[in-house]
Structure formats: structure tokens, C-alpha cells
Amino acid sequence: MPDAKAQALVTSFERAGYERVEPAILQPAEPFLDLSGEDIRKRMYLTADPQGHELCLRPDLTIPVSRDYLASPAAGKPAGFCYLGPVFRHRENELSEFLHAGIESFGRADIAAADAEMLALGLEATGHYGLTAPEIRLGDVGLFSALVAALDLAPAWKRRLVKDFNHKSSLAHDLDRLTISTAHTRPEYQGMLAALAGSDPGAAHALVTDLLSIAGISAVGGRSVGEIADRFLEQATLSVQSSLPQETRALIERFLAIASGPDEAAAELRALAQDAGIGLDAALDLLESRTGFLAARGVDVGRIRFSTAFGRGLDYYTGFVFELHDAPARDNSQLVAGGRYDGLLTRIGSPAPIPAVGFAVWIERLAARENRA
């Protein structure tokens, strides 16, 4: 059971205007595998119902709260929720059942202000446990997405780079693949891939689906024939992309090397955009506006470590991301973490995009840190 201190923290979230909710512990597994990436499978606790539907003990609370919001009368309207409860994930040398508190905010149009509020409330959570000046790590997936959108790349490669932004080894591999001419690594079926890449998408999808069905393939690794066809067609496009010019790769690497305070980073990024002749104004305006809202909330922005390369390892983040750590850090474990995930709700059934942002608090880590202090 959560102790009185954790309960008091969530009560403070309720006073800030967030309704307390308690999503079901047993959840359908598919949304987590689809939205968090297949890597999470080896850390989840999975089972199945009598009909064979894959279920899991919830590995986080963002997706369950989002699903319940979409199923409620509030769906599509501004609404905010807070929670406190167990989540379940296999972790080396740590308990697999642990407590998360947190907030999820949906439908707010004032994006910069909502982002700033999440970070400010996250800082209040660490203060609640006696950590008044945590290390603040901040990034913005939206900035990288804006950079990639301005590059001369096939749409499939743009999607791939953005998707792999949160997985640094994958991103480096993508850049290597793009930089080296694909002529040196043609698979045996390269001709078919090239033909498919240039054909009508609907007809190509139908052809691949038919071929898989003729071969007797109905599913692989939990993916349907349609999903396998989608993946194959994406590979077709990726395989025929011409090599990435060295100057474009240098631009991406220059972008990813920026790490400083948010104001200094914004200035460096405006200089980079001007030098490269690309438009990053909207994303940079949002960064600067968010910094202003943070300062207005009393956050010392001089303590923020902003990095264009910082991500959180989850596929569903689309904008601002942050983590709060002990300072000086005893290890690399975050105490509070979250960010913006505007694309998640459409992927779990919303007919229209809904802005969303939130964070989670690792209760045991904060309590253990307080006990050591």
C-alpha cells in the first residue's frame, strides 16, 4: 500500500486541478507493444484470456489513463488526471512491482504552458521528498522531427529517423545506412523491392498480401499479414533511397551535438537553420515560449540541461521530454520523467488528434533517496 507521503503527493496533484483515477491493472498488451516498441516485450508480464487475446500487467500508467479517457464522456475535451498505483516491469536488480504517481493532461491547446506546468509539478514532486534542486534534463523530439521534415529524403526514411530518434544505436545505424550507397548492399530481392517502391501503394500492398497468403503465412511474431506487408513495403522504399550527402549528415550531427541551456540552444539552432536554409521557426518559437513559461513559474532555467539529442526511449513521444535526476547523480535512474505525446491518442482509437502531455514519479526511488540523505 502507498504510504502517507505518497498519498499526500497525489492529493497535491488533485489540489492542482487533476482528477484522481485508478485504471485497471490488467490491460490489453497490444497498445504497449505498438506504442512503446517491441523492446518492451521482454520486460512485460504477459498472459492471455480464453479467447487468446494477449493481456499484460500494466508496465506504465500513461496508456491505461489515455484509454480510459478516450472511453469517457470527456474524450476530446480538455481534462487532467492524476494517479498513484503499482506498475509491473522486469528490471535487473530492482523490484518488478513498483509504485508510480503521475499526471496526464489531455486536450489543452496552450502547448507551451502545459509543458511548463508538467515540469513545474514534477519539480514539486521531488521537493515533496526533500530534493529541492534535482538535475533537469530536457529535450524536444519535435525539433528533430522539424529538422528531418526539411531534409530531402524519402518519406519512409523520414518516418524511420524520427521513430529511431529515441533509440540512439538505431539512429546511428540509420545514418550509416543512408550514408553508404545501397548499391553495395543489394539483397537478392532488390529488383522486386525497387519495383514495389515505384508502384501504386494500394496495389503494391494488395500484391504483397496476396503473395504472403499464397505462401500460407498468416502471422509472424504477432504481426498480421497486413502488418507484414506494410513493413515489407517500407523496406522497399528504404532500400532504394539514394545515399545521404555528407553535408546532410554533417547537418544532422551538428544539430544533435547542441547541448546547453535552453536559451543558448535556441540561439544555436536559429544559427544552424539560417546557415542551412531550413525552416525551424515554429519549433524554436515553441521552445522559447516554453522557457518563458518555466521562468514565469519560478523554475531556474539556468539549471536546465537542454540537449537536442535527448530522448526517452519510448516511441510515442512527439515533443518536449524531460527527466529529473538526483544531483549529484548516484546512478542514471530518473526520479521523475515525462513529456508530450500528441500522436498517442489517435493510435489507440481517437478519430482526431488530441494534445497530450504528462509525467510519472518513481515513488520508491524518491523515498530511498530521501532515506539516504
C-alpha positions as CSV (number, residue, x, y, z in Angstrom):
1,M,0.0,0.0,0.0
2,P,1.2,3.5,-0.7
3,D,2.4,5.3,2.4
4,A,1.0,8.6,3.7
5,K,3.7,10.7,2.0
6,A,2.9,9.3,-1.5
7,Q,-0.8,9.8,-0.8
8,A,-0.1,13.4,0.2
9,L,1.8,13.9,-3.1
10,V,-1.2,12.8,-5.2
11,T,-3.5,14.9,-3.0
12,S,-1.4,17.9,-4.0
13,F,-2.0,16.9,-7.7
14,E,-5.7,16.9,-7.0
15,R,-5.5,20.4,-5.5
16,A,-3.7,21.5,-8.7
17,G,-6.9,20.5,-10.6
18,Y,-6.2,16.9,-11.6
19,E,-8.9,14.3,-11.1
20,R,-7.6,11.1,-9.4
21,V,-8.2,7.9,-11.3
22,E,-7.3,4.2,-10.9
23,P,-7.0,2.3,-14.2
24,A,-7.3,-1.5,-14.3
25,I,-4.1,-3.4,-13.6
26,L,-4.8,-6.0,-16.3
27,Q,-4.5,-4.4,-19.7
28,P,-4.5,-5.5,-23.4
29,A,-0.9,-5.9,-24.4
30,E,-1.2,-4.7,-27.9
31,P,-1.1,-0.9,-27.2
32,F,2.1,-1.2,-25.2
33,L,3.8,-3.3,-27.8
34,D,2.6,-1.0,-30.6
35,L,3.3,2.3,-28.9
36,S,6.3,1.6,-26.7
37,G,8.2,-0.5,-29.1
38,E,8.8,-4.3,-29.2
39,D,11.8,-4.0,-26.9
40,I,9.4,-3.6,-24.0
41,R,8.0,-7.2,-24.6
42,K,10.9,-8.8,-22.7
43,R,10.2,-6.6,-19.7
44,M,6.4,-7.1,-19.6
45,Y,4.4,-9.7,-17.7
46,L,2.1,-11.3,-20.3
47,T,-0.8,-13.7,-20.2
48,A,-3.9,-14.4,-22.4
49,D,-7.6,-14.7,-22.0
50,P,-9.6,-17.8,-23.0
51,Q,-10.1,-16.3,-26.5
52,G,-6.3,-16.0,-27.0
53,H,-6.1,-12.2,-26.6
54,E,-2.8,-11.2,-25.2
55,L,-3.0,-9.3,-21.9
56,C,-0.4,-7.8,-19.5
57,L,0.1,-6.4,-16.1
58,R,0.4,-2.7,-16.9
59,P,4.0,-1.6,-17.4
60,D,3.1,2.0,-17.1
61,L,0.0,4.2,-16.5
62,T,0.1,6.6,-19.4
63,I,-1.5,4.3,-21.9
64,P,-4.2,3.0,-19.4
65,V,-5.1,6.5,-18.4
66,S,-5.3,7.5,-22.1
67,R,-7.5,4.6,-23.0
68,D,-9.9,5.3,-20.1
69,Y,-10.0,9.0,-21.1
70,L,-11.0,8.1,-24.7
71,A,-13.7,5.7,-23.4
72,S,-15.2,8.5,-21.2
73,P,-17.6,11.4,-21.9
74,A,-14.6,13.8,-21.6
75,A,-12.9,12.4,-24.7
76,G,-11.8,15.2,-26.9
77,K,-12.3,17.8,-24.3
78,P,-9.6,19.3,-22.0
79,A,-9.2,17.1,-19.0
80,G,-6.4,16.3,-16.5
81,F,-5.9,13.2,-14.3
82,C,-3.6,12.1,-11.6
83,Y,-2.8,8.6,-10.2
84,L,-0.9,6.5,-7.7
85,G,-0.5,2.8,-8.1
86,P,1.7,-0.2,-9.0
87,V,3.2,-0.9,-12.4
88,F,4.9,-4.1,-13.4
89,R,8.2,-4.4,-15.4
90,H,11.1,-6.8,-15.2
91,R,14.2,-4.8,-14.1
92,E,17.6,-6.0,-13.3
93,N,18.5,-5.7,-9.6
94,E,15.2,-3.9,-8.8
95,L,11.7,-5.0,-7.8
96,S,9.4,-5.8,-10.7
97,E,6.4,-4.3,-9.0
98,F,6.9,-0.6,-8.1
99,L,4.8,2.5,-7.5
100,H,4.2,5.3,-9.9
101,A,2.4,8.5,-9.2
102,G,1.8,11.0,-12.0
103,I,-0.3,13.3,-14.1
104,E,-1.7,13.0,-17.7
105,S,-3.2,16.2,-19.3
106,F,-5.3,15.9,-22.4
107,G,-6.8,18.4,-24.9
108,R,-5.0,21.7,-23.8
109,A,-4.3,24.0,-26.8
110,D,-1.8,26.1,-24.9
111,I,1.0,23.7,-25.6
112,A,4.0,25.6,-24.2
113,A,2.1,26.5,-20.9
114,A,1.0,22.9,-20.5
115,D,4.6,21.6,-21.0
116,A,5.9,24.1,-18.4
117,E,3.2,23.1,-15.9
118,M,4.3,19.4,-16.2
119,L,7.9,20.2,-15.5
120,A,7.0,22.5,-12.6
121,L,4.7,19.9,-11.0
122,G,7.5,17.3,-11.5
123,L,9.9,19.6,-9.6
124,E,7.3,20.0,-6.8
125,A,7.2,16.2,-6.6
126,T,10.9,15.9,-6.0
127,G,10.7,18.8,-3.5
128,H,8.0,16.8,-1.7
129,Y,10.7,14.2,-0.9
130,G,13.3,16.8,0.1
131,L,15.1,17.1,-3.3
132,T,14.8,20.8,-4.0
133,A,17.4,21.1,-6.8
134,P,17.4,18.0,-9.0
135,E,19.3,17.8,-12.2
136,I,16.9,18.8,-15.0
137,R,17.4,17.1,-18.4
138,L,15.3,18.5,-21.2
139,G,14.9,17.7,-24.9
140,D,12.4,18.1,-27.7
141,V,11.6,15.3,-30.2
142,G,9.6,17.9,-32.2
143,L,12.8,19.8,-33.0
144,F,14.4,16.8,-34.6
145,S,11.1,16.0,-36.4
146,A,11.1,19.5,-37.9
147,L,14.7,19.1,-39.0
148,V,14.1,15.8,-40.7
149,A,10.9,17.2,-42.4
150,A,13.1,19.8,-44.1
151,L,15.6,17.3,-45.5
152,D,15.5,15.8,-49.0
153,L,14.7,12.3,-48.0
154,A,12.0,9.7,-48.9
155,P,9.0,9.8,-46.6
156,A,9.7,6.3,-45.3
157,W,13.2,7.4,-44.3
158,K,11.9,10.5,-42.6
159,R,9.5,8.3,-40.6
160,R,12.3,5.9,-39.8
161,L,14.7,8.5,-38.5
162,V,12.1,10.2,-36.3
163,K,10.9,6.8,-34.9
164,D,14.5,5.8,-34.1
165,F,15.4,9.2,-32.5
166,N,14.7,7.7,-29.0
167,H,16.9,4.7,-29.8
168,K,20.4,6.2,-30.3
169,S,22.0,3.0,-31.6
170,S,19.2,2.6,-34.2
171,L,19.5,6.2,-35.3
172,A,23.3,5.9,-35.8
173,H,22.7,2.7,-37.8
174,D,20.1,4.5,-40.0
175,L,22.6,7.3,-40.7
176,D,25.3,4.8,-41.6
177,R,22.8,3.0,-44.0
178,L,21.9,6.3,-45.6
179,T,25.5,7.5,-46.0
180,I,26.7,4.3,-47.6
181,S,25.3,3.7,-51.1
182,T,22.7,1.0,-51.2
183,A,24.3,-0.4,-54.4
184,H,26.9,-2.1,-52.2
185,T,24.3,-4.0,-50.1
186,R,21.6,-5.1,-52.5
187,P,19.6,-8.1,-51.3
188,E,18.6,-10.9,-53.7
189,Y,15.1,-9.4,-54.0
190,Q,16.3,-5.9,-54.6
191,G,14.6,-5.8,-58.0
192,M,11.2,-6.6,-56.6
193,L,11.7,-4.0,-53.8
194,A,12.6,-1.3,-56.4
195,A,9.5,-2.2,-58.5
196,L,7.2,-2.1,-55.5
197,A,8.7,1.2,-54.3
198,G,7.6,2.9,-57.5
199,S,4.2,1.4,-57.8
200,D,0.8,2.5,-56.6
201,P,0.8,1.9,-52.8
202,G,-2.6,0.3,-52.7
203,A,-1.8,-2.1,-55.5
204,A,1.6,-2.9,-54.0
205,H,0.1,-3.7,-50.6
206,A,-2.5,-6.0,-52.2
207,L,0.2,-7.8,-54.2
208,V,2.4,-8.4,-51.2
209,T,-0.7,-9.5,-49.1
210,D,-1.7,-12.0,-51.8
211,L,1.8,-13.4,-52.1
212,L,2.0,-13.9,-48.3
213,S,-1.4,-15.6,-48.3
214,I,-0.4,-17.9,-51.2
215,A,2.7,-18.9,-49.2
216,G,0.4,-19.8,-46.3
217,I,1.7,-17.1,-44.0
218,S,-1.0,-15.7,-41.7
219,A,1.1,-14.1,-38.9
220,V,4.7,-13.7,-37.8
221,G,5.8,-12.6,-34.3
222,G,2.3,-11.4,-33.5
223,R,2.0,-9.3,-36.7
224,S,-0.8,-9.9,-39.2
225,V,-0.4,-10.3,-43.0
226,G,-1.4,-6.7,-43.5
227,E,1.2,-5.5,-41.0
228,I,3.9,-7.7,-42.6
229,A,3.0,-6.2,-46.0
230,D,3.3,-2.7,-44.6
231,R,6.7,-3.5,-43.1
232,F,7.9,-5.1,-46.4
233,L,6.8,-2.1,-48.5
234,E,8.5,0.3,-46.1
235,Q,11.7,-1.7,-46.6
236,A,11.2,-1.4,-50.3
237,T,11.3,2.4,-50.1
238,L,14.2,2.4,-47.6
239,S,16.2,0.1,-49.9
240,V,16.1,2.4,-53.0
241,Q,16.8,5.7,-51.2
242,S,20.0,7.2,-52.7
243,S,22.9,7.7,-50.4
244,L,22.8,10.6,-47.9
245,P,25.1,13.5,-48.9
246,Q,27.9,14.0,-46.4
247,E,26.8,17.6,-45.9
248,T,23.3,16.5,-44.9
249,R,24.7,14.0,-42.4
250,A,27.0,16.7,-41.1
251,L,24.0,19.0,-40.6
252,I,22.2,16.3,-38.6
253,E,25.2,15.6,-36.5
254,R,25.7,19.3,-35.9
255,F,22.1,19.5,-34.7
256,L,22.5,16.5,-32.4
257,A,25.6,18.0,-30.8
258,I,23.9,21.0,-29.4
259,A,23.8,20.8,-25.5
260,S,23.5,23.9,-23.3
261,G,20.9,25.9,-21.5
262,P,17.6,26.3,-23.4
263,D,18.2,29.9,-24.3
264,E,21.6,29.3,-25.7
265,A,20.4,26.2,-27.5
266,A,17.6,28.2,-29.2
267,A,20.2,30.7,-30.4
268,E,22.5,28.0,-31.8
269,L,19.6,26.3,-33.5
270,R,18.5,29.5,-35.2
271,A,22.0,30.0,-36.5
272,L,22.1,26.4,-37.8
273,A,18.7,26.8,-39.5
274,Q,19.9,30.1,-41.1
275,D,23.2,28.5,-42.3
276,A,21.3,25.5,-43.8
277,G,18.4,27.5,-45.2
278,I,15.8,25.4,-43.4
279,G,12.7,26.5,-41.5
280,L,12.7,25.6,-37.8
281,D,10.9,28.8,-36.7
282,A,7.7,27.2,-35.4
283,A,9.5,24.5,-33.3
284,L,12.0,27.1,-32.0
285,D,9.2,29.6,-31.1
286,L,7.6,26.8,-29.0
287,L,10.9,26.1,-27.3
288,E,11.4,29.8,-26.4
289,S,7.8,30.2,-25.3
290,R,8.1,27.1,-23.1
291,T,11.2,28.5,-21.5
292,G,9.4,31.7,-20.8
293,F,6.5,29.9,-19.1
294,L,9.0,27.9,-17.0
295,A,10.7,31.1,-15.8
296,A,7.2,32.6,-15.0
297,R,6.5,29.6,-12.8
298,G,9.7,30.2,-10.8
299,V,11.8,27.5,-12.4
300,D,15.5,28.4,-12.6
301,V,16.1,27.8,-16.3
302,G,19.8,28.3,-15.8
303,R,19.9,24.9,-14.1
304,I,18.3,23.1,-17.1
305,R,20.5,20.9,-19.3
306,F,18.9,21.0,-22.7
307,S,20.1,18.6,-25.4
308,T,18.9,18.2,-28.9
309,A,19.9,14.5,-28.8
310,F,18.0,13.8,-25.5
311,G,15.1,11.3,-25.9
312,R,13.3,8.9,-23.6
313,G,13.5,5.5,-25.3
314,L,9.7,5.3,-25.9
315,D,8.2,5.6,-29.4
316,Y,5.2,7.7,-28.6
317,Y,6.9,10.9,-27.5
318,T,6.4,13.7,-30.1
319,G,7.6,16.9,-28.5
320,F,9.1,18.2,-25.2
321,V,10.6,15.4,-23.0
322,F,12.3,15.7,-19.6
323,E,13.8,13.7,-16.7
324,L,14.7,14.8,-13.2
325,H,17.7,13.1,-11.5
326,D,19.5,13.2,-8.2
327,A,22.2,15.8,-8.2
328,P,25.0,14.8,-7.9
329,A,23.6,11.7,-9.6
330,R,24.3,8.4,-7.7
331,D,23.2,6.5,-10.8
332,N,21.4,7.2,-14.1
333,S,17.9,6.3,-12.8
334,Q,15.3,9.0,-13.4
335,L,13.2,10.1,-10.4
336,V,10.5,11.9,-12.4
337,A,10.1,11.7,-16.2
338,G,7.7,12.5,-18.9
339,G,6.8,14.6,-21.9
340,R,4.5,15.3,-24.8
341,Y,2.8,12.5,-26.7
342,D,0.3,14.2,-29.1
343,G,0.2,11.2,-31.5
344,L,-0.7,8.5,-29.0
345,L,-4.4,9.0,-28.8
346,T,-5.1,8.7,-32.5
347,R,-3.1,5.5,-32.4
348,I,-5.4,4.0,-29.8
349,G,-8.7,5.0,-31.4
350,S,-9.3,8.7,-31.3
351,P,-10.9,10.0,-34.5
352,A,-8.9,13.2,-34.3
353,P,-5.6,14.3,-32.8
354,I,-5.7,15.3,-29.1
355,P,-2.8,17.2,-27.5
356,A,-1.4,15.2,-24.5
357,V,1.4,15.6,-22.0
358,G,2.3,14.1,-18.7
359,F,4.9,12.6,-16.3
360,A,5.5,9.8,-13.9
361,V,7.1,9.8,-10.5
362,W,9.2,6.8,-9.2
363,I,8.0,6.8,-5.6
364,E,10.4,4.2,-4.2
365,R,13.4,5.9,-5.8
366,L,12.5,9.2,-4.3
367,A,11.7,7.6,-0.9
368,A,15.0,5.7,-0.9
369,R,16.9,8.8,-1.9
370,E,15.3,10.7,1.0
371,N,16.2,8.0,3.4
372,R,19.8,8.1,2.3
373,A,20.0,11.9,2.6
